[in-house]
């Protein structure tokens, strides 16, 4: 780490997955050389660092919390150690920082100022879902959360279904885990019976579930085990 940089450090996707199962040893080497961390959630970040190496002295580190609502002015102040020549790490609550994560705004500030940004290798539930879905991996879009209102959500799903059919593009989205089954049943009610739907939950953990069926096929199956489990939904309507 001769050049000071903002390291984007992926974490495990949940459960008690050993970090060596999903993260390269190089990440550990980087982490051991850092003293400043910008984190989405302080408690989970501290726990992750102790899992990486129990010898890490957490109290000797400085943490800057992002929270779920980005504040550009606060983010800019967080980067002061990097401007002084000290490398920093960014840790999301799960998966890869800056992907569906407030860290993206932090990285944008670093890029505008010409500061070095180094993304590290690690698990992304979005990419893992695309890989395992059997859908188009050359053109896909992550749409985040769909509208909560039932009518608005139905309209959004129909738009995604049409876009997928016309552009041959995989469409991905998520829901708050405790509402996964509600969304799942709404998908079965709203989408065309021939549209293919992939449900990818708890990837890389002991609770992992990954299956692709047509909507008609899903209607003949028991509910997938996705209640309160982080889940990626993907649809593909192209024939």
LINJOPE-V561293 format. One record per helix or strand. SS is the DSSP state (helix for helix, strand for strand). FROM is the first residue (numbers start at 0). TO is the last residue. If there is no record, write none. Layout:
ss->{SS/SS}
from->{FROM/FROM}
to->{TO/TO}
//
This chain:
ss->{strand/strand/helix/helix/strand/helix/helix/strand/helix/helix/strand/strand/helix/strand/helix/strand/helix/strand/helix/strand/strand/helix/strand}
from->{5/10/18/24/35/41/57/61/71/79/87/94/102/116/124/139/149/169/176/195/208/214/230}
to->{8/10/21/31/38/51/59/64/77/82/90/94/111/118/132/144/166/173/189/200/213/217/235}
//
